[in-house]
Amino acid sequence: MKFSYSPVLSQAVPPWRARLMLCLLLAGFLALVGRSLYLQGIHNEFLQGKGEARYERTLSISATRGRIMDRHGDVLAISTPVKSIWAIPEDARLQPADARTLAQLLEMDLRELNRRLASEKDFVFIKRQVSPEIAEKVAAMKLPGIHEQQEFRRYYPVAEVTAHVLGFTGVEDAGQEGVELAFNDMLSGKPGSRRVIKDRRGNIVEDVESIRPPQDGKDILLALDDKIQYLAYSNLKQAIEQYRARAGGVVVLDAKTGEVLALANLPAYNPNNRERLVGAQLRNRAFTDTFEPGSTMKPFTAALALEQGKFRYDTPIQTAPGRLVIGNATIHDAHPHGVLTVAQVIQKSSNVGSAKMALSMPAESMWSMFDNLGFGAPLKLGFPGEVGGRLRPWKKWQPIEQATMAYGHGISVTLIQLARAYMAFARDGDLVPLSLTRMDNSPAPGKPIFSAQTAREVRNMLEMVVLPGGTATKAQVPGYRVAGKTGTAHKLDGGVYANKYVASFVGFAPASDPRLVIAVMVDEPSNGIYYGGDVAAPVFSRVMAGALRTLGVAQDAPLTPPSATLAAAADAKEEM
């Protein structure tokens, strides 16, 4: 026997087996050839896409956000170019010394920087909206895996003065509050895109094509006058500090067009630096906070009484003995007066006289008037958080409610609503919509609320309020006739009226041909003085004087206003 003999080798392989293997190999080869032809010749999108994904990128091109300007074209908000520093964590293997230097440049905590660089993601932002100077220093370090890209950051030149009107944008340059949010679609524009080739480190090697050019946002020309806005803000701030108040607001309207020329709130904030903000600072109180307007509602009660023919301008009303019992409740005047005409009820701010006028009219008529004036519903100017206040359905009114609403209790309003409602007296009885943007054309016809005769008669009553014998002699403006009404209302605390007050004043000038309507509200003055005639009226006077001079409105009165008498000073407390 030979040592090379093997029983296995001695058996012959069947011929069909070799042929089968050959066929299988040929079939596999043909399948590979067919698949290759299919992918490369017929359906090559798959391989093309896989290849492009490794080196080609589609980059977004930011659109420049539109500017916000005041009515004269002065810039109030503009986007400035900044850089964002980002990284490819896999490539960003930094030496400890480099990491410390980078953290110092970006004013970051070293541990936070290392945490981001240790991410398993392919892309992470290290810090957004870095100044170009800092970005240049980072680029000069030539750190592996660290890159930059251009973005835009919003800058507000006048900072706190217009904060609540303009609002602000986020890191993505989208509106978050105020005009920035209300007009975000118009301001934002549309981003573009381009296709580029990048290397493994993210560096752009070649521009392939521009897919879509960016469309920059549109500029907005506000109705705001920056000079009047500053007057409103600075004088409100002075009053808040002087009377140690919790908050406050001022609204200035153009009585001819309905344009919002100024709107200031305190507390305010700096929209250029929003690191430590609280909700109270962000609230646009003129739109979001409601309050019981107090005696500023009495002129509307008188106007309805005149309109319905229940009373005339000189109709006498018995207000003695200075109180009125309705059911289990009693309405008081601060000081008893006896018989007063309708005009004197407004001048002396008599709660009893106003309540008697209200109770002589149907509740439905009062409700309809308040509704037509815009109370109880938002004005829908686009501001976030705008509220409508509280106006209960007339069918649920009790007699005491109807009486107290005559002098501003049991109803709540916003400051912007109150300012607009007074336009009915400044415009001969009609109301036009308010506008945040500058109007280059005449406003649409107003909505009639009162007859022109009624509006003029109430205007005369309001002018008496600021003259000697009225409750608002501190609202006088040298050189101009002024008309307006004070308000001092208790605040509700836990459903009970507390010794906290809202002082307000709403008025217009020149009374002979009203141009501006200004409403002032000071919330919780706490230095012992809280009457609207003492706290809010002086703010009105200073803002109105400066605004009329700014607009070049002709004078209609002597430069020396009528002197306030001692009796007028005493009467100033009758507005409750």
C-alpha positions in Angstrom: 0.0 0.0 0.0 1.3 3.4 -0.9 1.5 6.0 1.8 -0.2 8.6 -0.5 -3.3 6.5 -0.9 -6.5 8.0 0.4 -10.0 6.5 0.2 -11.5 10.0 -0.2 -9.3 10.8 -3.2 -10.0 7.6 -4.8 -13.7 8.5 -5.2 -14.5 10.4 -8.4 -16.4 13.7 -8.2 -19.7 13.7 -10.1 -19.5 15.7 -13.3 -22.7 17.6 -12.5 -21.3 19.1 -9.3 -18.5 20.9 -11.0 -20.9 22.3 -13.6 -23.2 23.4 -10.8 -20.5 25.3 -9.1 -19.4 26.9 -12.3 -23.0 28.0 -13.0 -23.3 29.5 -9.5 -20.1 31.5 -9.9 -21.2 32.8 -13.3 -24.6 33.7 -11.9 -23.1 35.7 -9.1 -20.7 37.4 -11.4 -23.5 38.4 -13.8 -25.6 39.7 -10.8 -22.7 41.9 -9.7 -22.2 43.2 -13.3 -26.0 43.8 -13.6 -26.2 45.6 -10.3 -23.1 47.7 -11.2 -24.7 48.7 -14.6 -28.0 49.5 -12.9 -26.4 51.8 -10.3 -23.9 53.5 -12.5 -25.9 53.7 -15.7 -29.6 53.6 -15.0 -30.2 54.5 -11.3 -27.1 56.4 -10.3 -28.7 58.8 -7.7 -28.0 56.5 -4.8 -24.2 56.3 -5.3 -24.1 60.0 -6.3 -26.0 61.0 -3.1 -23.7 58.9 -0.9 -20.6 60.4 -2.5 -21.9 64.0 -2.3 -22.9 63.5 1.4 -19.2 63.0 2.2 -17.9 66.2 0.6 -20.8 68.4 -0.4 -23.0 70.6 1.9 -25.9 73.0 1.4 -25.4 76.0 3.6 -28.0 78.5 4.7 -27.4 82.1 3.9 -28.9 84.4 6.6 -31.1 87.2 5.4 -30.5 90.6 7.1 -33.4 91.5 9.4 -35.2 94.7 8.5 -34.6 97.8 10.5 -37.1 99.4 12.8 -37.2 103.2 12.6 -39.2 105.9 14.2 -41.5 108.2 12.1 -38.6 110.4 11.1 -36.3 107.6 10.0 -34.1 107.4 13.1 -33.0 103.8 13.6 -34.4 102.1 16.7 -33.4 98.5 16.0 -30.7 97.2 13.6 -29.0 93.9 13.0 -25.2 93.9 13.3 -22.9 91.1 12.0 -21.5 88.7 14.7 -19.9 85.3 14.7 -20.8 82.0 16.2 -18.1 79.6 17.3 -18.8 75.9 16.6 -16.9 72.7 16.7 -16.6 69.1 15.3 -16.0 67.4 18.7 -14.2 64.4 17.1 -11.6 66.7 15.6 -11.4 69.2 18.5 -8.8 67.5 20.6 -7.4 70.6 22.4 -4.4 70.8 24.7 -5.3 71.9 28.2 -3.6 75.3 27.7 -5.5 75.9 24.5 -8.8 75.0 26.1 -8.2 77.4 29.0 -7.3 80.2 26.5 -10.4 79.6 24.4 -12.6 79.6 27.5 -11.1 82.9 28.6 -11.6 84.5 25.2 -15.3 83.3 25.0 -15.9 84.2 28.7 -17.0 80.6 29.4 -16.6 78.2 32.2 -13.8 75.7 31.3 -15.9 72.8 32.4 -18.8 73.8 30.2 -16.4 74.1 27.2 -14.9 70.7 27.8 -18.4 69.2 28.2 -19.4 70.5 24.8 -16.2 69.4 23.1 -16.8 65.9 24.6 -20.1 65.6 22.9 -20.7 62.6 20.6 -22.5 64.8 18.0 -21.0 65.8 14.7 -21.6 69.5 15.3 -22.0 71.6 18.4 -22.2 75.3 19.1 -19.6 76.5 21.6 -20.9 80.1 21.8 -23.4 82.1 19.8 -23.2 85.8 18.8 -19.6 86.5 19.5 -18.1 89.9 18.5 -16.0 89.9 15.3 -13.0 91.0 17.3 -13.2 87.9 19.6 -13.9 85.6 16.7 -10.7 86.9 15.0 -8.7 86.0 18.1 -10.2 82.5 18.2 -9.4 82.0 14.5 -5.8 83.1 15.0 -5.3 80.3 17.5 -5.9 77.8 14.6 -7.4 75.2 16.8 -8.3 71.8 15.2 -12.0 71.3 14.9 -13.0 74.8 15.9 -14.8 76.9 13.3 -16.9 80.0 13.0 -19.9 81.2 11.0 -21.5 84.6 10.4 -24.8 85.5 12.1 -26.6 88.7 13.1 -27.4 90.2 16.4 -30.1 92.8 17.1 -28.9 96.1 18.5 -31.2 98.7 20.1 -29.6 102.2 20.2 -31.9 103.7 22.8 -32.1 100.6 24.9 -34.6 100.9 27.8 -36.5 103.9 26.4 -38.2 101.8 23.7 -37.8 98.3 25.2 -41.5 97.5 25.6 -42.5 98.9 22.2 -39.8 97.2 20.2 -39.3 94.0 22.2 -36.3 91.9 21.2 -35.1 88.9 19.2 -33.6 85.6 20.2 -30.3 84.0 19.2 -31.9 82.9 15.9 -32.7 86.6 15.2 -36.5 85.9 15.4 -38.8 88.2 17.3 -39.7 87.3 20.9 -41.6 90.4 22.1 -43.2 93.7 21.0 -42.9 95.0 17.4 -40.2 92.4 16.8 -42.7 89.7 17.3 -45.8 91.4 16.0 -44.1 92.2 12.6 -41.7 89.2 12.6 -42.7 87.9 9.2 -42.1 91.3 7.5 -38.8 91.9 9.3 -37.3 88.4 9.0 -37.1 88.1 5.2 -36.2 84.7 3.7 -32.8 83.0 4.1 -31.0 81.9 1.0 -28.8 78.8 0.4 -25.6 77.8 -1.5 -24.0 74.4 -2.3 -20.3 74.1 -1.4 -17.6 71.4 -1.2 -16.0 70.9 2.2 -13.0 68.9 3.3 -13.0 66.6 6.3 -12.3 69.4 8.7 -15.2 71.4 7.6 -13.3 74.0 5.5 -14.9 75.2 2.3 -12.9 74.1 -0.6 -15.1 75.3 -3.5 -18.4 77.0 -4.1 -20.5 74.9 -6.4 -23.6 77.0 -7.0 -26.0 79.5 -5.5 -29.3 77.8 -5.0 -31.4 80.7 -3.7 -30.3 84.2 -2.9 -31.4 85.6 0.5 -34.3 88.1 0.6 -33.6 90.7 3.3 -36.4 91.7 5.6 -38.3 94.9 5.1 -37.8 98.0 7.1 -40.6 99.2 9.3 -41.4 102.9 9.9 -43.2 103.2 13.3 -45.6 105.9 14.2 -43.3 106.4 17.3 -41.6 109.8 17.7 -38.3 109.1 19.5 -38.2 112.6 21.1 -41.7 112.2 22.5 -40.9 108.7 23.6 -37.9 109.9 25.6 -40.1 112.6 27.2 -42.6 110.0 28.2 -40.0 107.6 29.6 -37.9 110.1 31.5 -40.8 111.9 33.2 -42.5 108.6 34.1 -39.2 107.4 35.6 -38.9 110.6 37.6 -42.5 110.1 39.0 -41.9 106.4 39.9 -38.8 107.3 41.8 -40.4 110.4 43.5 -43.5 108.6 44.7 -41.7 105.2 45.2 -44.3 103.5 43.0 -44.4 99.9 42.0 -44.9 100.5 38.2 -46.3 103.0 35.7 -47.1 103.7 32.1 -47.6 106.5 29.6 -49.4 106.4 26.3 -49.3 109.3 23.7 -51.7 109.2 20.8 -52.2 111.5 17.8 -55.8 112.5 18.1 -56.0 113.3 14.3 -54.7 110.0 13.0 -54.7 107.4 15.8 -51.0 106.9 15.6 -49.2 105.8 18.8 -46.5 108.5 19.2 -45.1 107.1 22.4 -45.6 104.2 24.8 -43.5 103.9 27.9 -43.6 101.4 30.8 -41.7 100.9 34.0 -40.0 98.8 35.3 -38.1 98.5 32.0 -35.1 96.5 30.8 -32.2 96.7 28.4 -32.9 94.7 25.3 -29.2 94.6 24.5 -28.4 92.7 27.7 -31.1 90.3 28.9 -29.1 88.0 31.1 -31.0 88.7 34.4 -34.5 89.5 33.5 -37.7 88.8 35.3 -41.3 88.7 34.0 -42.3 92.0 35.6 -39.7 93.8 33.5 -40.8 92.3 30.3 -44.5 93.0 30.6 -45.8 95.7 28.3 -48.1 97.0 31.0 -50.1 99.4 28.7 -51.4 96.3 26.9 -51.2 93.5 29.5 -52.1 95.0 32.9 -55.6 96.0 33.8 -56.8 98.3 36.5 -60.0 99.9 37.7 -59.8 103.4 36.1 -61.7 105.3 38.8 -62.9 108.7 38.1 -61.5 108.8 34.6 -64.7 106.9 33.6 -67.1 109.7 34.8 -66.9 111.7 31.6 -68.3 108.7 29.7 -71.3 108.5 32.1 -72.0 112.2 31.6 -71.7 111.9 27.8 -74.2 109.1 27.7 -76.6 111.0 29.9 -76.3 114.0 27.6 -76.6 111.8 24.5 -79.9 110.2 25.7 -81.4 113.6 26.7 -81.7 112.6 30.3 -79.6 115.6 31.4 -78.2 118.8 30.0 -74.9 120.5 30.5 -76.4 122.6 33.3 -78.9 120.2 34.8 -78.7 120.4 38.6 -78.1 117.2 40.6 -78.5 117.0 44.3 -75.4 115.3 45.8 -76.1 116.2 49.4 -75.4 114.9 52.0 -72.4 113.5 50.1 -73.5 109.8 50.2 -76.0 107.6 48.4 -77.4 104.4 49.8 -78.1 101.6 47.3 -79.3 98.4 48.9 -76.8 97.4 51.6 -74.0 99.6 50.1 -73.3 103.3 50.4 -71.5 105.5 47.9 -69.5 108.4 49.3 -68.1 111.7 48.0 -64.8 112.7 49.5 -66.4 116.1 50.4 -70.2 116.9 50.3 -71.2 119.6 47.8 -75.0 119.9 47.7 -76.5 120.8 44.3 -74.1 120.5 41.3 -74.6 120.8 37.6 -73.6 118.0 35.3 -70.5 120.0 34.4 -69.7 120.5 38.1 -70.1 116.8 38.8 -67.2 116.2 36.4 -65.2 119.2 37.7 -65.6 118.3 41.3 -65.5 114.5 40.6 -68.6 113.6 42.5 -69.3 109.9 42.9 -72.9 110.5 44.0 -73.7 112.7 41.0 -72.2 110.2 38.6 -74.0 107.3 40.2 -77.4 109.2 40.0 -76.8 109.8 36.3 -76.0 106.2 35.7 -79.0 104.8 37.5 -81.3 107.0 35.5 -80.3 105.1 32.3 -80.8 101.5 31.1 -78.0 99.2 32.0 -77.9 97.9 28.4 -77.2 101.5 27.2 -74.2 101.8 29.5 -72.9 98.4 28.5 -73.3 99.3 24.7 -71.4 102.5 25.2 -68.5 100.8 27.0 -68.4 98.1 24.4 -68.4 100.7 21.5 -65.5 102.5 23.3 -63.5 99.3 23.1 -63.6 98.2 26.7 -63.8 94.5 27.4 -62.0 93.4 24.3 -58.3 93.6 23.1 -57.5 96.3 20.5 -55.7 93.6 18.4 -52.7 95.6 17.5 -50.6 92.5 17.5 -48.7 92.9 20.7 -48.2 89.6 22.6 -50.3 89.2 25.8 -52.7 92.0 25.0 -55.8 91.7 27.1 -59.3 93.1 26.9 -60.1 94.0 30.5 -63.3 93.1 32.4 -66.8 94.2 31.3 -69.5 92.0 32.7 -72.7 91.4 30.6 -75.3 94.0 31.4 -78.0 91.4 32.2 -75.9 90.4 35.3 -75.5 93.9 36.6 -76.9 94.8 40.0 -77.9 98.4 40.7 -74.8 98.9 42.9 -72.6 97.6 40.0 -74.1 100.0 37.5 -73.7 102.9 40.0 -70.0 102.1 40.8 -69.1 101.6 37.1 -70.2 105.2 36.6 -67.1 106.2 38.5 -64.7 103.5 37.4 -65.2 100.6 39.9 -66.3 97.2 38.9 -64.8 97.5 35.4 -61.1 97.1 34.5 -59.3 98.5 31.5 -55.8 98.7 30.0 -54.0 102.1 29.7 -54.0 101.9 25.9 -57.8 101.3 25.9 -58.4 104.3 28.2 -56.3 106.6 26.0 -58.1 105.5 22.9 -61.5 106.0 24.5 -60.7 109.6 25.3 -60.2 110.2 21.6 -64.0 110.3 21.3 -63.9 113.6 23.2 -60.9 114.9 21.3 -62.3 114.0 17.9 -65.9 115.3 18.1 -67.4 112.0 19.1 -65.9 109.3 16.8 -63.0 106.8 17.2 -60.4 105.7 14.7 -58.3 102.5 14.9 -54.9 102.9 16.5 -51.7 102.4 14.4 -48.3 101.4 15.4 -46.8 102.3 12.0 -46.6 105.7 10.4 -49.6 106.6 8.4 -48.8 108.5 5.2 -52.5 108.7 4.2 -55.5 110.1 6.0 -57.1 107.7 8.5 -60.3 105.8 7.7 -63.6 107.4 8.8 -64.1 107.1 12.5 -66.7 105.0 14.3 -69.4 107.4 15.7 -69.8 107.0 19.5 -71.2 110.4 20.6 -72.6 113.3 18.7 -70.2 116.2 18.0 -72.3 118.4 20.3 -72.0 116.0 23.2 -68.3 115.6 22.7 -67.8 119.3 22.7 -69.8 119.8 25.9 -67.9 117.0 27.7 -64.7 118.6 26.4 -65.7 121.8 28.1 -66.3 119.9 31.3 -62.9 118.3 31.1 -61.3 121.7 30.6 -62.9 122.9 33.8 -61.2 120.0 35.6 -57.7 121.5 35.1 -58.8 125.1 35.9 -59.0 126.5 39.4 -61.7 124.8 41.3 -61.1 121.5 39.5 -59.1 118.4 40.6 -56.2 118.6 38.2 -54.7 122.1 38.3 -51.3 120.5 38.1 -52.1 119.2 34.6 -52.0 122.8 33.2 -49.6 123.5 30.3 -48.4 127.1 29.8 -49.5 128.4 26.5 -52.2 125.7 25.9 -55.7 125.0 26.9 -55.9 121.5 28.4 -58.8 119.1 29.1 -58.6 115.9 31.1 -59.7 113.9 34.1 -58.0 112.5 37.2 -58.6 109.0 38.6 -57.7 107.5 42.0 -58.8 104.0 42.5 -58.4 101.5 45.3 -56.7 98.2 44.3 -58.2 94.8 44.9 -56.1 92.5 47.0 -57.5 89.0 47.5 -61.0 90.2 46.4 -61.0 93.0 48.9 -60.2 96.7 48.3 -56.9 97.5 50.1 -55.1 100.7 51.0 -53.3 100.5 47.7 -54.0 102.9 44.8 -53.7 103.5 41.1 -53.3 107.1 40.3 -54.2 108.2 36.7 -54.8 111.1 34.5 -56.1 111.2 30.9 -56.3 114.3 28.8 -55.7 116.1 25.6 -54.5 119.5 24.2 -54.9 122.0 22.8 -58.5 121.9 24.0 -59.6 124.3 21.1 -58.4 121.8 18.5 -57.0 118.6 20.2 -53.8 117.2 18.7 -52.5 114.8 21.4 -54.2 112.5 23.8 -52.0 111.4 26.8 -52.8 108.8 29.4 -50.7 108.4 32.6 -50.9 105.6 35.2 -48.8 105.2 38.3 -49.3 102.0 40.2 -49.1 102.0 44.0 -47.4 105.3 44.9 -46.2 104.7 48.4 -44.8 107.9 49.9 -48.2 109.1 51.3 -49.3 110.9 48.1 -51.5 108.9 45.8 -54.2 111.2 44.2 -54.2 111.3 40.4 -54.1 115.1 40.5 -50.9 115.1 42.5 -49.1 112.0 41.1 -50.2 111.5 37.4 -51.3 115.0 36.4 -47.8 116.6 36.7 -46.4 113.8 34.4 -49.1 114.6 31.9 -48.2 118.3 32.0 -44.5 117.8 31.4 -44.9 115.3 28.6 -47.7 117.3 26.9 -45.7 120.5 27.1 -42.6 118.9 25.5 -44.6 117.0 22.9 -46.6 120.0 21.7 -43.3 122.0 21.3 -41.7 119.1 19.5 -44.6 119.0 17.0 -44.7 122.8 16.7 -48.4 123.0 17.7 -49.7 126.5 17.8 -50.5 127.9 21.3 -54.1 128.7 22.2 -53.7 130.2 25.7 -51.6 132.7 27.6 -48.1 131.5 28.6 -49.0 132.1 32.3 -51.7 129.6 33.3 -54.4 130.5 35.8 -53.1 130.3 39.3 -54.3 127.4 41.5 -56.2 128.7 44.5 -56.2 127.2 48.0 -59.7 126.0 47.4 -58.6 124.2 44.3 -55.9 122.4 46.2 -58.4 121.2 48.7 -60.8 120.1 45.9 -58.0 118.0 44.4 -58.9 115.3 46.9 -62.4 114.9 45.6 -61.6 112.6 42.7 -62.0 109.4 44.7 
